[in-house]
Amino acid sequence: MMEAAIGIAVFLEDGATYDAAMTKFLGRVPAYIYLTSDGPYPLKAPDGTQDTEAEIIKYWQNQTTFVDGLTQETCRDFAHTGYGISSISAVAEISRIQGTDLWTGDVGTRVAKALEFHCQYEDGVPVPSWLCHGSISRSLGPVTEPGYNALAHRMNMSLPYTKQYTLSQRPQGTNYLFQGWETLTNADNPFPAVGW
């Protein structure tokens, strides 16, 4: 929804709508991707209702151990996690084109940690028992090109698991929902186009 709201605001050249959508987005990203600097538990979304430890754990699919890069949907399945990472990356790219680089701040840090965390398991690292009770549903899908390009190619970050996963998926096609052909638009491109 945030990706659509930002895109609509840009298309309509509506600054007020863009600012409102971006404010909501910047509040939601830290509530979706956990960093240890957030504290012992994930941050609550600005409009969220999870106030107790038990409510937060339940909202995070009963995950009780929190590490850098874990997302709200990791224990749901990697496909939905991939949708979230993809949309966050798309908004960061739209914002960059509009003149604000979110990759160099908190959003970029969170996406980098989320990509590396999930790609390690896609690349074959054994799943520890503390993660989703030892059982994950892999299949990020064609979602890594924009984030990998921005962080590794433009910002020179070392993302070994993400690199391995991304290269193994090339050319990334489409999931026939909303992600598509991002190898074409983003792979090793210092100034990729976003969307069509």
LOMIVO-682284 format. One line per 4 residues: for each residue x, y, z of N, C-alpha, C, CB. Coordinates in steps of 0.02 Angstrom, whole numbers. Glycine has a CB too. Layout:
# residues N
X:Y:Z:X:Y:Z:X:Y:Z:X:Y:Z | ...
***
This chain:
# residues 196
41:-59:0:0:0:0:43:63:0:-47:0:60 | 98:60:38:141:119:41:175:132:-26:195:111:96 | 195:79:-60:226:87:-126:176:118:-174:250:18:-153 | 113:95:-172:62:123:-216:48:196:-198:-3:82:-211
43:212:-134:28:281:-113:83:329:-135:20:284:-37 | 146:309:-127:202:351:-148:201:359:-224:270:321:-125 | 190:305:-260:188:308:-333:132:352:-359:180:239:-362 | 74:347:-329:18:389:-348:34:463:-336:-46:369:-310
63:477:-278:80:547:-261:130:576:-312:110:551:-190 | 179:536:-332:227:559:-382:193:570:-448:286:509:-389 | 152:523:-469:117:528:-533:73:590:-535:74:465:-546 | 39:604:-479:-6:662:-476:31:727:-460:-60:650:-424
96:722:-447:136:780:-426:103:815:-367:144:829:-484 | 83:774:-318:47:797:-258:94:793:-198:-17:755:-246 | 127:849:-183:176:851:-130:148:834:-61:207:917:-128 | 88:858:-47:58:845:19:45:770:29:-7:886:28
18:738:-23:4:666:-18:70:628:-14:-36:643:-80 | 121:649:-51:186:616:-49:215:621:22:234:649:-100 | 213:681:51:240:690:119:203:648:170:237:764:139 | 136:645:165:97:605:212:113:531:204:22:618:201
118:508:142:134:437:131:204:421:154:126:420:56 | 251:466:142:321:455:163:327:453:239:367:509:134 | 289:496:273:290:495:347:266:428:373:245:552:374 | 212:402:344:186:337:365:237:282:349:118:322:330
266:285:289:316:236:269:375:235:317:340:251:198 | 402:293:334:460:297:378:444:273:449:485:369:380 | 381:275:468:361:246:532:352:171:530:297:279:556 | 331:146:471:317:75:464:380:33:454:270:64:406
430:59:418:490:18:404:523:-6:468:540:59:362 | 535:37:518:566:12:580:521:-37:618:583:70:625 | 457:-36:605:411:-84:638:407:-149:598:342:-53:645 | 435:-151:538:433:-211:496:500:-249:497:416:-192:424
556:-212:497:622:-244:499:655:-226:565:666:-221:438 | 673:-277:603:702:-268:669:777:-257:665:686:-327:713 | 802:-212:707:874:-204:720:884:-209:795:901:-136:692 | 940:-237:816:952:-244:888:954:-176:922:1018:-281:900
971:-124:885:971:-56:914:901:-32:932:1002:-7:865 | 849:-68:910:779:-50:928:764:-67:1000:730:-86:882 | 805:-109:1031:791:-133:1099:777:-208:1097:731:-95:1129 | 754:-236:1152:745:-308:1155:687:-334:1112:733:-329:1226
641:-290:1094:583:-310:1053:575:-262:995:519:-311:1096 | 541:-284:942:530:-240:885:490:-178:904:493:-278:830 | 500:-126:866:463:-64:876:391:-72:854:497:-6:838 | 348:-37:886:277:-38:868:267:13:813:232:-21:930
225:-4:765:207:44:712:172:103:744:161:11:658 | 180:163:715:149:222:745:74:214:759:159:281:699 | 40:176:716:-32:166:726:-47:96:752:-69:178:661 | 5:60:776:-4:-8:800:-35:-12:868:62:-43:800
-60:-71:884:-93:-81:949:-56:-132:993:-165:-105:937 | 2:-155:971:39:-204:1010:80:-168:1064:85:-247:964 | 56:-171:1125:87:-134:1180:127:-177:1229:35:-96:1217 | 111:-240:1233:145:-283:1281:193:-331:1245:94:-324:1323
239:-360:1282:286:-408:1252:247:-465:1220:335:-435:1305 | 196:-490:1253:157:-546:1227:122:-527:1162:105:-569:1278 | 96:-466:1158:62:-443:1097:111:-436:1039:26:-377:1109 | 171:-411:1055:223:-403:1003:244:-472:977:284:-365:1031
256:-518:1022:277:-586:1002:223:-618:960:292:-629:1064 | 161:-612:979:106:-641:940:103:-608:871:38:-632:977 | 111:-543:867:108:-506:804:166:-527:758:111:-430:817 | 222:-546:787:281:-568:750:281:-644:742:346:-545:785
223:-674:734:215:-745:719:245:-790:773:247:-762:652 | 240:-767:836:264:-804:895:340:-813:898:231:-871:896 | 376:-771:863:449:-771:867:469:-737:933:481:-734:806 | 514:-769:970:535:-741:1034:607:-716:1036:526:-793:1088
646:-734:986:715:-711:981:719:-662:923:765:-770:971 | 746:-604:936:749:-551:884:821:-534:868:710:-488:907 | 837:-536:804:905:-522:780:901:-474:721:942:-587:760 | 957:-441:706:960:-395:650:933:-426:586:1031:-370:640
887:-392:554:861:-413:489:798:-455:491:912:-450:454 | 780:-480:549:718:-518:555:660:-471:537:709:-548:627 | 610:-497:502:552:-455:486:489:-482:520:542:-452:410 | 440:-439:520:376:-456:549:346:-519:516:327:-397:542
364:-533:453:335:-589:417:383:-647:405:309:-566:351 | 443:-645:433:491:-699:422:461:-766:439:554:-687:465 | 428:-772:496:400:-836:517:333:-851:484:393:-837:592 | 305:-804:449:245:-818:408:268:-857:347:208:-751:386
310:-826:306:344:-859:250:389:-808:216:292:-889:200 | 438:-834:180:486:-789:147:455:-753:88:547:-828:125 | 403:-781:57:371:-748:0:343:-680:22:316:-792:-30 | 305:-679:76:277:-616:100:332:-569:126:225:-628:155
382:-599:157:440:-559:178:471:-525:117:492:-603:215 | 479:-563:63:506:-535:1:464:-478:-27:513:-590:-50 | 398:-484:-22:355:-430:-45:370:-366:-6:280:-449:-39 | 378:-374:60:392:-315:102:459:-284:84:391:-335:175
511:-325:78:578:-299:60:576:-266:-8:630:-356:61 | 540:-297:-54:534:-269:-122:501:-201:-121:496:-317:-167 | 446:-195:-86:410:-131:-84:450:-77:-48:343:-140:-49 | 484:-96:6:527:-47:40:582:-23:-7:558:-78:105
611:-69:-45:663:-51:-93:636:-7:-148:695:-114:-123 | 576:-21:-171:546:20:-224:533:91:-199:480:-12:-248 | 509:97:-139:497:164:-111:563:202:-102:459:160:-44 | 614:166:-80:680:198:-72:706:223:-140:731:149:-40
695:184:-192:717:205:-259:675:264:-285:711:146:-309 | 610:262:-274:567:318:-294:589:381:-257:493:303:-279 | 602:374:-193:624:432:-153:691:459:-179:630:412:-79 | 736:414:-197:801:436:-223:792:476:-287:847:375:-236
749:452:-330:736:487:-393:704:555:-379:691:445:-439 | 666:560:-325:634:623:-306:681:669:-267:572:609:-265 | 741:646:-253:791:689:-222:810:675:-150:767:757:-226 | 781:622:-120:798:604:-51:825:533:-50:736:611:-5
886:525:-27:918:460:-27:906:424:39:994:466:-41 | 859:378:40:844:339:100:893:282:110:773:312:97 | 930:265:58:977:209:62:1034:223:111:1005:193:-6 | 1052:285:120:1109:301:163:1090:306:237:1141:367:141
1028:298:253:1006:304:323:977:239:350:954:358:329 | 930:246:395:899:190:430:866:140:382:848:216:479 | 832:165:331:798:120:284:849:75:250:758:160:232 | 904:104:226:955:64:193:986:13:239:1009:109:166
1000:32:301:1028:-14:350:981:-73:362:1043:22:416 | 917:-58:370:868:-111:383:860:-157:323:800:-80:401 | 858:-130:263:852:-172:204:914:-216:196:841:-129:140 | 973:-188:206:1035:-227:201:1034:-285:251:1097:-183:214
1015:-272:312:1013:-325:363:960:-377:346:998:-295:433 | 902:-356:321:849:-403:303:869:-446:244:784:-365:286 | 900:-415:194:923:-454:136:973:-507:157:953:-408:83 | 1024:-487:194:1076:-535:215:1047:-590:260:1133:-499:251
1003:-570:306:974:-619:352:936:-673:313:928:-585:402 | 893:-652:267:851:-701:232:889:-738:177:791:-666:202 | 932:-704:142:970:-736:88:1017:-791:114:1010:-685:49 | 1041:-784:175:1084:-838:201:1047:-904:203:1110:-820:271
983:-902:220:944:-964:224:923:-987:154:882:-954:268 | 912:-940:109:900:-959:39:963:-991:9:879:-898:-3 | 1021:-970:33:1085:-996:7:1106:-1061:41:1139:-944:17 | 1066:-1086:89:1080:-1152:117:1106:-1154:188:1126:-1185:76
1113:-1098:222:1133:-1099:292:1079:-1136:332:1145:-1026:320 | 1097:-1183:374:1047:-1220:414:1006:-1173:458:1081:-1273:457 | 943:-1187:465:898:-1146:506:908:-1163:579:824:-1156:484 | 924:-1113:621:932:-1127:692:864:-1141:725:967:-1069:727
865:-1177:780:803:-1196:813:765:-1136:841:817:-1245:869 | 800:-1081:857:766:-1023:885:728:-983:832:816:-978:919 | 743:-994:768:710:-956:715:647:-992:692:758:-946:656 | 590:-962:705:526:-990:683:518:-1063:705:518:-984:607
542:-1077:765:539:-1145:794:575:-1196:748:466:-1167:804 | 626:-1172:713:668:-1216:672:640:-1232:603:678:-1279:707 | 585:-1199:584:553:-1214:520:535:-1149:483:491:-1258:529 | 564:-1140:424:548:-1081:384:521:-1102:317:610:-1036:375
484:-1057:286:458:-1069:219:497:-1024:172:380:-1053:215 | 548:-1054:139:591:-1016:94:553:-996:31:654:-1056:76 | 582:-951:-7:558:-929:-73:546:-854:-73:493:-966:-91 | 602:-817:-67:598:-744:-70:570:-721:-137:667:-713:-59
588:-756:-189:565:-737:-256:609:-683:-287:493:-712:-252 | 585:-653:-342:626:-604:-380:623:-535:-349:602:-601:-452 | 652:-528:-289:644:-466:-251:708:-430:-233:607:-480:-189 | 766:-458:-249:828:-432:-220:865:-382:-263:873:-488:-205
851:-378:-328:891:-336:-372:893:-262:-352:864:-341:-442 | 836:-229:-338:840:-157:-321:881:-144:-258:771:-129:-312 | 868:-181:-205:906:-171:-143:979:-188:-151:876:-212:-88 | 993:-245:-184:1062:-265:-194:1099:-214:-236:1065:-334:-227
1068:-190:-290:1101:-141:-332:1116:-77:-294:1058:-125:-393 | 1067:-52:-258:1076:11:-221:1130:4:-168:1010:33:-189 | 1128:-50:-130:1173:-57:-73:1242:-82:-93:1143:-103:-23 | 1246:-132:-136:1311:-160:-154:1344:-123:-212:1303:-234:-173
1305:-106:-263:1335:-75:-322:1347:0:-311:1290:-85:-382 | 1297:36:-287:1305:108:-279:1339:128:-214:1237:141:-282 | 1327:90:-160:1355:108:-95:1414:65:-74:1301:104:-42 | 1432:18:-115:1490:-26:-103:1486:-65:-38:1552:16:-103
1426:-85:-18:1419:-128:41:1435:-200:22:1346:-123:70 | 1464:-236:68:1476:-307:58:1414:-346:81:1539:-331:96 | 1381:-379:35:1321:-418:49:1329:-487:18:1256:-382:22 | 1372:-529:47:1389:-592:14:1331:-640:4:1441:-627:54
1287:-647:52:1230:-692:43:1182:-665:-9:1194:-704:110 | 1170:-600:-6:1125:-569:-54:1154:-573:-124:1111:-495:-36 | 1218:-563:-131:1251:-569:-196:1242:-640:-224:1326:-551:-192 | 1257:-690:-182:1251:-759:-205:1180:-775:-226:1273:-807:-150
1131:-755:-185:1061:-768:-202:1041:-731:-265:1015:-748:-144 | 1058:-667:-270:1038:-626:-327:1067:-655:-392:1061:-554:-317 | 1131:-670:-391:1163:-697:-451:1133:-765:-471:1238:-704:-441 | 1114:-804:-421:1085:-870:-436:1015:-865:-466:1083:-913:-373
983:-808:-456:914:-798:-480:911:-761:-548:875:-759:-429 | 969:-737:-572:968:-697:-634:957:-741:-694:1034:-659:-642 | 920:-715:-742:884:-652:-737:820:-662:-697:867:-624:-807 | 808:-615:-650:748:-619:-609:688:-599:-654:752:-572:-546
639:-641:-654:579:-630:-695:526:-593:-656:552:-696:-721 | 467:-623:-652:412:-591:-618:377:-641:-573:362:-561:-668 | 342:-616:-523:301:-660:-482:228:-655:-503:309:-642:-407 | 215:-618:-556:148:-608:-584:100:-573:-536:119:-674:-605
128:-539:-486:87:-499:-441:105:-425:-450:97:-521:-367 | 164:-407:-426:185:-337:-434:259:-328:-443:164:-297:-374 | 297:-381:-441:369:-377:-452:384:-405:-520:409:-415:-396 | 427:-370:-557:442:-398:-621:503:-369:-656:385:-390:-664
543:-415:-682:597:-399:-727:647:-350:-698:570:-372:-791 | 661:-357:-633:704:-308:-599:778:-318:-614:693:-312:-525 | 796:-375:-643:865:-381:-668:874:-332:-725:880:-454:-692 | 825:-327:-768:827:-281:-825:833:-209:-802:765:-290:-868
796:-190:-751:793:-119:-730:845:-100:-678:726:-103:-704 | 874:-149:-644:917:-132:-587:986:-164:-585:882:-150:-526 | 999:-218:-619:1062:-254:-610:1122:-213:-630:1060:-318:-650 | 1166:-202:-580:1230:-168:-592:1222:-102:-628:1277:-212:-630
1169:-66:-612:1153:-4:-645:1157:53:-594:1083:-7:-679 | 1202:101:-603:1209:153:-553:1148:199:-547:1270:194:-568 | 1108:204:-599:1049:248:-598:989:213:-629:1063:314:-634 | 963:159:-596:909:121:-627:843:159:-628:901:56:-592
804:143:-678:735:167:-680:694:127:-631:705:162:-753 | 641:156:-606:595:121:-561:529:115:-597:587:157:-493 | 505:54:-604:441:44:-636:446:55:-711:388:90:-606 | 389:59:-742:386:66:-815:352:130:-834:349:8:-846
***
